[in-house]
């Protein structure tokens, strides 16, 4: 279990270490429009995230899918 957490948190730890070295207050990670493993790691390591949307049915479906995915990842 520790190995799994270490893998998931490695990118987060790398970003936080770099932010401390450079005295940054904010890191922005631009991700692709999917719920793949990289986005999972980035979203679970984030304190906040922004989702750009258009006013259409595809965006509504996508935000529901993302919400369900994040909820499931947290539960895991």
Beta strands, then each sheet from edge to edge (+ up, - down):
end
